């Protein structure tokens, strides 16, 4: 049997984490409850819609299809991580 790709494992961990939280969280603390709270005020409404929208666009590869990866916040974080790894001295031991 072939080993699962790291990204497949990450999706599994993410899904299991969300399901676990939804099953075990305190009353009124579902993830969607928090989004509902954010949608009540104009300032946090913009942040919530932007975060959900950017996540959806990233997962659907819309930024890539448009040739606009510079607008993808997740892509930029990934580039920053690679840059930092490249610049960080490795310590043997």
C-alpha positions in Angstrom: 0.0 0.0 0.0 1.2 3.4 -0.9 1.9 6.0 1.8 -0.6 8.9 1.9 0.8 12.2 0.7 1.5 14.7 3.5 -1.2 17.0 2.2 -3.7 14.2 2.4 -2.7 13.6 6.0 -3.1 17.3 6.7 -6.6 17.3 5.3 -7.5 14.3 7.5 -6.1 16.0 10.6 -8.0 19.2 9.8 -11.2 17.3 9.2 -10.8 15.3 12.4 -10.0 18.4 14.4 -13.1 20.2 13.2 -15.4 17.2 13.8 -13.9 16.7 17.3 -14.4 20.4 18.2 -18.0 20.4 16.9 -18.7 17.2 19.0 -16.9 18.3 22.2 -17.0 22.1 22.4 -18.9 24.0 25.0 -22.5 25.1 24.3 -22.5 28.1 21.9 -18.9 27.6 20.8 -19.3 25.9 17.4 -17.0 27.3 14.8 -20.1 28.5 12.9 -21.3 30.2 16.1 -18.1 32.3 16.1 -18.5 33.2 12.5 -22.1 34.3 13.2 -20.8 36.5 16.0 -18.3 38.0 13.6 -21.0 38.8 11.0 -23.0 40.9 13.5 -20.6 43.9 13.5 -19.5 45.7 10.3 -15.7 45.6 11.1 -15.6 42.0 11.9 -18.1 41.1 9.2 -15.6 42.4 6.6 -12.8 40.3 8.2 -15.0 37.1 8.3 -16.1 37.5 4.7 -12.5 38.2 3.6 -11.1 35.2 5.4 -13.8 32.8 4.2 -13.5 34.2 0.7 -9.7 34.1 0.5 -9.8 30.5 1.8 -12.4 29.4 -0.8 -10.5 31.1 -3.6 -7.2 29.5 -2.5 -8.7 26.0 -2.2 -10.4 26.3 -5.6 -7.1 27.5 -7.2 -8.7 30.7 -8.5 -5.7 32.8 -7.8 -3.5 30.3 -9.8 -6.0 30.3 -12.7 -6.0 34.1 -12.8 -2.2 34.2 -12.6 -2.6 36.2 -9.4 -0.8 34.2 -6.8 0.6 37.4 -5.4 -3.0 38.1 -4.1 -3.3 34.7 -2.4 -2.5 35.1 1.3 -1.9 31.4 1.8 0.5 31.2 -1.1 2.4 34.2 0.3 2.7 32.5 3.7 4.1 29.4 2.0 6.6 31.5 0.1 7.7 33.2 3.3 8.1 29.8 5.0 10.3 28.6 2.2 12.4 31.8 2.3 12.9 31.5 6.1 13.9 27.8 5.8 16.4 28.7 3.1 17.9 31.5 5.2 17.9 29.7 8.6 21.2 28.0 9.4 20.8 24.3 10.1 22.1 23.1 13.5 23.5 19.5 13.5 23.1 17.6 16.7 
